[in-house]
């Protein structure tokens, strides 16, 4: 038996993450294997840090798309701008990576 849930046309609190739980688990495992994404870098070297963050964002996007093509719009790999219409779980994560919020030090500090 299949149960269909009608979330309504105006409910924006529900959005796509992965095609299924197995794909979500595989994405988490792949990102865990890819960690660390980058370090905090040199204080004051904003341009080098920004480049490092952008490169990490492309790597993370590539990982997610290779594990589950439905996780992100593949066009994120064609532009330095990861913004897309609508927020998704992985889109928000990519924004954090490309803003420098996922340094090794910051991630391990939260444990």
C-alpha atoms as one frame of an Amber mdcrd trajectory, in Angstrom:
protein
   0.000   0.000   0.000   1.262   3.494  -0.861   0.326   6.509   1.215   0.547
   9.871  -0.552   0.913  12.945   1.632  -0.536  16.184   0.275   1.714  18.952
   1.587  -0.328  21.671  -0.042   0.679  24.173  -2.671   1.852  26.796  -0.177
   3.904  24.575   2.150   7.527  25.578   1.545   8.853  23.818   4.642   9.202
  20.523   2.770  11.848  20.191   0.074  13.899  17.567  -1.700  17.160  16.381
  -0.084  18.010  13.048  -1.748  16.129  10.453  -3.765  15.927   8.163  -0.693
  17.500   7.491   2.706  20.176   5.239   1.219  21.308   8.068  -1.079  21.321
  10.485   1.877  23.465   8.058   3.893  25.856   7.649   0.960  26.173  11.434
   0.600  26.987  11.791   4.298  29.557   8.984   4.063  31.167  10.477   0.941
  31.440  13.919   2.565  32.853  12.379   5.729  35.485  10.615   3.620  36.279
  13.913   1.837  36.734  15.828   5.111  38.687  18.012   5.801  37.527  20.453
   3.138  40.025  23.199   4.108  41.755  24.793   7.090  41.258  28.290   8.437
  44.214  29.585   6.419  46.402  32.580   7.048  44.873  35.477   8.930  44.415
  38.386   6.547  44.828  36.339   3.361  41.192  36.703   2.375  41.718  36.185
  -1.361  43.565  32.875  -0.882  40.944  31.711   1.612  38.098  32.673  -0.735
  39.697  30.698  -3.580  40.167  27.704  -1.274  36.521  27.888  -0.167  35.255
  28.089  -3.760  37.389  25.115  -4.828  36.106  23.117  -1.864  32.551  24.031
  -2.837  33.077  22.645  -6.331  34.583  19.440  -4.886  31.673  19.008  -2.464
  29.097  19.691  -5.209  30.812  17.153  -7.458  30.776  14.550  -4.699  27.088
  15.069  -3.973  26.080  14.951  -7.642  28.168  11.825  -8.279  26.549  10.013
  -5.348  22.989  11.224  -6.003  22.345  13.330  -9.110  19.022  14.451  -7.620
  20.751  16.112  -4.635  21.742  19.270  -6.544  21.153  20.967  -9.852  24.260
  20.062 -11.917  24.488  23.679 -13.108  26.218  24.502  -9.800  29.353  22.986
 -11.328  29.287  25.535 -14.165  29.394  28.684 -12.060  31.170  30.042  -9.005
  27.745  31.178  -7.812  26.049  28.284  -6.016  22.852  30.224  -5.447  19.812
  28.688  -7.057  16.116  29.214  -6.936  14.771  27.774  -3.729  16.710  26.550
  -0.743  17.575  22.916  -0.299  19.476  21.059   2.380  22.558  20.529   0.214
  22.357  24.021  -1.305  22.547  25.484   2.210  25.475  23.211   3.027  27.325
  24.361  -0.121  26.752  27.983   0.852  28.386  27.255   4.219  31.357  25.564
   2.531  31.913  28.406   0.063  31.641  31.048   2.808  34.400  29.416   4.841
  32.132  28.060   7.572  33.388  24.466   7.236  37.058  24.702   8.115  38.570
  21.729   9.885  39.037  23.839  13.006  35.415  25.005  13.056  33.960  21.544
  12.484  36.124  19.869  15.121  35.534  22.743  17.552  31.806  21.931  17.554
  32.355  18.346  18.744
